[in-house]
Amino acid sequence: MTKQEDDAFLIEVGDRLRSVRRSRRETQRDCADRCGLDRTYLSLVEHGKKNITLLSLRRIAEGYGVPLSYLLSLIEYEELS
């Protein structure tokens, strides 16, 4: 994996988190408070600037009642070569 691929993955995960949060019409503050996270940290994660920990990702999944695997799944899959 290259840094560029890692950065793209972080952006995709952040986009997924933002999408789930917005579908529930919540602010970053609402989500952060419910999940016990800092709002600034959540913002950085949503923008792909911070590598979220698995424990934080699990907190968000539990807070929204979605499987952890949903937050990690990518919108598009590329065939393995």
ChimeraX commands (.cxc) that place a marker at each C-alpha (Angstrom):
marker #1 position 0.00,0.00,0.00 radius 0.5
marker #1 position 1.20,3.45,-0.85 radius 0.5
marker #1 position 0.62,6.58,1.20 radius 0.5
marker #1 position -1.73,7.77,-1.52 radius 0.5
marker #1 position -3.82,4.60,-1.17 radius 0.5
marker #1 position -3.83,4.93,2.62 radius 0.5
marker #1 position -4.98,8.56,2.35 radius 0.5
marker #1 position -7.75,7.57,-0.08 radius 0.5
marker #1 position -8.94,4.88,2.33 radius 0.5
marker #1 position -9.06,7.34,5.25 radius 0.5
marker #1 position -11.10,9.74,3.12 radius 0.5
marker #1 position -13.56,6.98,2.17 radius 0.5
marker #1 position -14.02,5.93,5.79 radius 0.5
marker #1 position -14.49,9.57,6.80 radius 0.5
marker #1 position -17.05,10.04,4.04 radius 0.5
marker #1 position -18.95,6.99,5.28 radius 0.5
marker #1 position -18.96,8.32,8.85 radius 0.5
marker #1 position -20.16,11.74,7.70 radius 0.5
marker #1 position -22.89,10.16,5.58 radius 0.5
marker #1 position -24.24,8.13,8.51 radius 0.5
marker #1 position -24.14,11.16,10.81 radius 0.5
marker #1 position -25.89,13.42,8.31 radius 0.5
marker #1 position -28.56,10.80,7.56 radius 0.5
marker #1 position -29.47,11.10,11.24 radius 0.5
marker #1 position -29.46,14.90,11.00 radius 0.5
marker #1 position -26.84,15.22,13.71 radius 0.5
marker #1 position -24.02,17.65,14.16 radius 0.5
marker #1 position -20.48,16.57,14.82 radius 0.5
marker #1 position -20.99,17.78,18.39 radius 0.5
marker #1 position -24.04,15.49,18.81 radius 0.5
marker #1 position -22.12,12.49,17.54 radius 0.5
marker #1 position -18.99,13.27,19.52 radius 0.5
marker #1 position -20.93,13.71,22.75 radius 0.5
marker #1 position -22.86,10.47,22.30 radius 0.5
marker #1 position -19.74,8.48,21.48 radius 0.5
marker #1 position -17.43,10.06,24.05 radius 0.5
marker #1 position -15.14,11.58,21.41 radius 0.5
marker #1 position -13.78,15.07,20.89 radius 0.5
marker #1 position -15.61,17.04,18.17 radius 0.5
marker #1 position -12.33,18.21,16.65 radius 0.5
marker #1 position -11.08,14.62,16.45 radius 0.5
marker #1 position -14.30,13.56,14.73 radius 0.5
marker #1 position -13.97,16.41,12.24 radius 0.5
marker #1 position -10.41,15.40,11.38 radius 0.5
marker #1 position -11.53,11.79,10.90 radius 0.5
marker #1 position -14.44,12.80,8.66 radius 0.5
marker #1 position -12.05,14.79,6.48 radius 0.5
marker #1 position -9.54,11.94,6.23 radius 0.5
marker #1 position -6.90,13.87,8.18 radius 0.5
marker #1 position -6.77,11.52,11.17 radius 0.5
marker #1 position -6.48,7.75,11.36 radius 0.5
marker #1 position -9.36,6.67,13.60 radius 0.5
marker #1 position -8.73,3.89,16.10 radius 0.5
marker #1 position -10.79,0.72,15.99 radius 0.5
marker #1 position -12.14,1.45,19.45 radius 0.5
marker #1 position -13.39,4.89,18.40 radius 0.5
marker #1 position -14.90,3.42,15.26 radius 0.5
marker #1 position -16.67,0.80,17.38 radius 0.5
marker #1 position -18.06,3.53,19.65 radius 0.5
marker #1 position -19.51,5.35,16.65 radius 0.5
marker #1 position -21.00,2.15,15.21 radius 0.5
marker #1 position -22.63,1.32,18.54 radius 0.5
marker #1 position -23.87,4.89,18.93 radius 0.5
marker #1 position -25.60,4.72,15.55 radius 0.5
marker #1 position -26.72,1.12,15.83 radius 0.5
marker #1 position -24.89,0.01,12.69 radius 0.5
marker #1 position -22.45,-2.86,12.29 radius 0.5
marker #1 position -18.79,-1.93,12.47 radius 0.5
marker #1 position -18.36,-3.66,9.12 radius 0.5
marker #1 position -20.75,-1.13,7.53 radius 0.5
marker #1 position -18.50,1.76,8.51 radius 0.5
marker #1 position -15.47,-0.02,7.08 radius 0.5
marker #1 position -17.03,-1.21,3.85 radius 0.5
marker #1 position -16.09,0.76,0.80 radius 0.5
marker #1 position -18.60,2.00,-1.73 radius 0.5
marker #1 position -16.70,0.50,-4.61 radius 0.5
marker #1 position -14.67,-2.67,-4.58 radius 0.5
marker #1 position -11.82,-3.32,-6.93 radius 0.5
marker #1 position -11.17,-6.81,-8.15 radius 0.5
marker #1 position -8.04,-8.32,-6.65 radius 0.5
marker #1 position -5.39,-9.12,-9.20 radius 0.5
marker link #1:1,2 radius 0.2
marker link #1:2,3 radius 0.2
marker link #1:3,4 radius 0.2
marker link #1:4,5 radius 0.2
marker link #1:5,6 radius 0.2
marker link #1:6,7 radius 0.2
marker link #1:7,8 radius 0.2
marker link #1:8,9 radius 0.2
marker link #1:9,10 radius 0.2
marker link #1:10,11 radius 0.2
marker link #1:11,12 radius 0.2
marker link #1:12,13 radius 0.2
marker link #1:13,14 radius 0.2
marker link #1:14,15 radius 0.2
marker link #1:15,16 radius 0.2
marker link #1:16,17 radius 0.2
marker link #1:17,18 radius 0.2
marker link #1:18,19 radius 0.2
marker link #1:19,20 radius 0.2
marker link #1:20,21 radius 0.2
marker link #1:21,22 radius 0.2
marker link #1:22,23 radius 0.2
marker link #1:23,24 radius 0.2
marker link #1:24,25 radius 0.2
marker link #1:25,26 radius 0.2
marker link #1:26,27 radius 0.2
marker link #1:27,28 radius 0.2
marker link #1:28,29 radius 0.2
marker link #1:29,30 radius 0.2
marker link #1:30,31 radius 0.2
marker link #1:31,32 radius 0.2
marker link #1:32,33 radius 0.2
marker link #1:33,34 radius 0.2
marker link #1:34,35 radius 0.2
marker link #1:35,36 radius 0.2
marker link #1:36,37 radius 0.2
marker link #1:37,38 radius 0.2
marker link #1:38,39 radius 0.2
marker link #1:39,40 radius 0.2
marker link #1:40,41 radius 0.2
marker link #1:41,42 radius 0.2
marker link #1:42,43 radius 0.2
marker link #1:43,44 radius 0.2
marker link #1:44,45 radius 0.2
marker link #1:45,46 radius 0.2
marker link #1:46,47 radius 0.2
marker link #1:47,48 radius 0.2
marker link #1:48,49 radius 0.2
marker link #1:49,50 radius 0.2
marker link #1:50,51 radius 0.2
marker link #1:51,52 radius 0.2
marker link #1:52,53 radius 0.2
marker link #1:53,54 radius 0.2
marker link #1:54,55 radius 0.2
marker link #1:55,56 radius 0.2
marker link #1:56,57 radius 0.2
marker link #1:57,58 radius 0.2
marker link #1:58,59 radius 0.2
marker link #1:59,60 radius 0.2
marker link #1:60,61 radius 0.2
marker link #1:61,62 radius 0.2
marker link #1:62,63 radius 0.2
marker link #1:63,64 radius 0.2
marker link #1:64,65 radius 0.2
marker link #1:65,66 radius 0.2
marker link #1:66,67 radius 0.2
marker link #1:67,68 radius 0.2
marker link #1:68,69 radius 0.2
marker link #1:69,70 radius 0.2
marker link #1:70,71 radius 0.2
marker link #1:71,72 radius 0.2
marker link #1:72,73 radius 0.2
marker link #1:73,74 radius 0.2
marker link #1:74,75 radius 0.2
marker link #1:75,76 radius 0.2
marker link #1:76,77 radius 0.2
marker link #1:77,78 radius 0.2
marker link #1:78,79 radius 0.2
marker link #1:79,80 radius 0.2
marker link #1:80,81 radius 0.2
view
